């Protein structure tokens, strides 16, 4: 496939995609699994229904993984943002200043 992209003059785009996928190894694994199904090199799938079922399963798994990765990334961003503002104290107990006298 990379030869096909190079032939189209998109080598810069290809490198950008490879670099981005390198930052998300779990996504790369899912894409490779989908490509294995499409290429059917093992010859294990003869029926379109079987391939459709496998692709749907892989896409669902990939969607779940992508969503979890996105959520974790958002959480890290929010934590950094809060830490920069330093208005919130995340750790430790509240200090007890005593009881007010009863007058």
N, C-alpha and C positions, 0 to 999 in steps of 0.2 A: 504494500500500500504506500510506503514512503516513496518508492520510485514513481508511483502515479502522481503523488503530490509534487515531487521534484520536477516532474515533466511539465506540470502546470505552472511552474514558476513560483510556488508558494513555499520555498524552503525556509524562509524566515517565519512564516506562520507555523510550519511543521515544528521548528525548534521551540517556538513559544508554547505550542501544545505539549510537546514532550517535557519541557521544563515545568509546566503547570501540573501535568500528571505525575511528575516525579515528587511533587509536594503532597500528592494524595495517593499513596501506594494502594490503599484498599480499593479505590476507584479503578486504578489500572488493572488490578486483579479481576474485577467484575467485567471490565471491557474486554479483557483477554478471554474470559469465559464465554462471553457473547460471541466473540470472533471465532472461537473454537466451534461453537454450535453452527454458526453461519458457514464456515469452511467445511465442516463435516469430514475432516481428514480421516477419522477413524472409520467412517462409513456406518456408524452405529444407528443413524436415524434415516429411515426410508420413507416415513410418512410425514406429510406436512403437519398433521395434527400433533404428532410427537414433538416436532421442532417448535411449533407454536406454543405448546405447553411449557417446554423448557425455556424458551425466550421470555415468556410471561413471568415465570418464577425468577429468572435471573434479573429481569428488570425490576421486579418488586423488591428483591434483595438489595439491588443497587440503589433504589429509591430510599429504602430504609437507612442504608449506610450513609448515603449522601445527606439525608435529613439529620441524622445523629451527628455527623461531622459538622454540619452547618450550625446546629444548636450548640455544640461544644465551642465552636469558634466564636459564636455570638456571646456566650457566657464569658469567655476569656476577655473579649473586647470590653464588655461591661465591667468586669472586675478591674481591668486596667484603668478604665475611665473613673471608676469610683476611687481607686487608689490615688489617682492624680489629684482629684478634688480633695481628698483626705477629710471629707466632712463626716464620713461614716466610719465608725470604729467596728471592725468586723470581729475582733477577738478580744477576749477578756470579759470580766464581770463588771457590772455597774458598781460604782463605789457607793457604799452605804455611808451617808453623812450623819446618821444618828436619827433620833426621834425628836420631834418638836416638843417642847415642854407644854404641859397641860396647865393653862392659867385659869 
